[in-house]
Amino acid sequence: MKFHVISFGCQMNANDSDWLVRALESRGWTETPEEQASVFIVNTCSVREKPEQKVYSLLGRLEQYARRDGGVFAAVGGCVAQQVGRGFFERFSFVRLVFGTDAVALAPEALERLAQSPDERLALLDFLPTYAEREDPAPKAGGPAQAFVNIMQGCDNFCTYCIVPYVRGRQKSRQPGAVLAECRGLAARGVREITLLGQNVNSFGLDRGGAGVSFAQLLRQVAAIPGVERLRFTTSHPKDIADEVIAAFGELENLCPALHLPLQSGSDAILKRMGRRYDTARYLDIVERLQRARPGISLSTDLIVGFPGETDADFEATLRMVERVGFESSFSFKYSDRPGVAAVRMEPKIDEETAAARLEHLQNLQNTLTKDCLEKCVGTQTVVLIEGPSRKQDAGAPSLRGRDPAGRTVNVTLDGGADLTGKMVPVRLVEAKKHSLVGEKAGASW
């Protein structure tokens, strides 16, 4: 069977989609461009309103292939699938599989079954009591030197704006032995950078799935695996970050000097309404301890503007907090109601015009901070893990794209024909762009 995967949303979704591709290819299926596919797999996200609407629009467009060929069908997975469920069957006749966030491991077998039974439909929507381990299909030849490893699923925090606990279920930590086995296997295959993934990695092990191993302990065990030259993790809830995790930034050489630490608002009143269970003083204390442990650490964050009840003063507090921390980058959004969450009932709602103006103001500030952070890097030397060709190629010498230890994108001019993908190369940073850096070869050779 020929299939095509389309993925929306977070890194966990991207990782799930990559696994689905490998699992299906191990069964003899072939990944193809959209126009050649017989089966479409859409991995969805419902954290924001816009991605959810994109799913409906996408399925409406893909339905044209089913009208031309009655054998074409679609599978919908991920958060919107968990939320809408069998409603997809009613809205789109060519959707024959709906699988929720706990059923990713079951999807390849279900797709094989449907390919043999053209009149059947399946809905896999039950939450499981423990983390469901997956088969380990063979990696693609010449795969990337970076990999993501899921360490948990779901969330127990129930922030008042967030739909994640409802569409990904309660927290389920993965067995530490399984995490370590996957990481060892990746390192043995040449993966040099591993990112540990979870809705809230700092709470790993607080449920029975973690077998009494804390996140700080797991982090050290992964860092000790031979061949793991860079280690990252995301996402972190500030209320759960342990002293031992903060200390690890100063003690583990291969733990990258970068952390994504969602703030959401710089107003204590709004943080309380959001149910975040920390205040700005607690957040700043974490930042200061991180900076002491790892001077120069790069911090990024998530921010929501226009939360119900947000005043001009609350928004100004967010601006001051962003500037005080000096985030190198941020993901910022206008608040949108998600079905079933507590904030739906909160008043007053902020009008669209005000929310849009606040978002623009915040993003302009962030652009200035990002520019300043990148400009401070110019003139320094770093090591870049090459990912492949740059998206834009200048006339003359080809250019490569990679990332420095802090995760910054660096484009490097290549002065030879060697394939450096997956290699660590010394680079001198010579120019700052809007969201990236330009480097040149440092040292006698690569």
SULSULPE-V360416 format. One record per run of one state. SS is the DSSP state (hx for helix, st for strand, lp for the rest). FROM is the first residue (numbers start at 1). TO is the last residue. If there is no record, write none. Layout:
ss->(SS,SS)
from->(FROM,FROM)
to->(TO,TO)
//
This chain:
ss->(lp,st,lp,hx,lp,st,lp,hx,lp,st,lp,hx,lp,st,hx,lp,hx,lp,st,lp,hx,lp,st,lp,st,lp,st,lp,hx,lp,st,lp,hx,lp,st,lp,hx,lp,hx,lp,hx,lp,st,lp,st,lp,hx,lp,hx,lp,st,lp,st,lp,st,lp,hx,lp,hx,lp,st,lp,hx,lp,st,lp,hx,lp,hx,lp,st,lp,st,lp,st,lp,st,lp,st,lp)
from->(1,2,8,11,27,30,32,34,37,39,45,49,69,73,79,85,87,92,95,100,104,117,122,125,146,151,152,154,164,168,172,174,176,189,193,198,201,204,208,211,215,224,230,235,236,237,238,241,243,252,255,256,258,262,264,265,268,275,280,294,298,306,312,326,329,335,342,346,352,378,381,390,399,404,409,414,424,433,437,442)
to->(1,7,10,26,29,31,33,36,38,44,48,68,72,78,84,86,91,94,99,103,116,121,124,145,150,151,153,163,167,171,173,175,188,192,197,200,203,207,210,214,223,229,234,235,236,237,240,242,251,254,255,257,261,263,264,267,274,279,293,297,305,311,325,328,334,341,345,351,377,380,389,398,403,408,413,423,432,436,441,446)
//
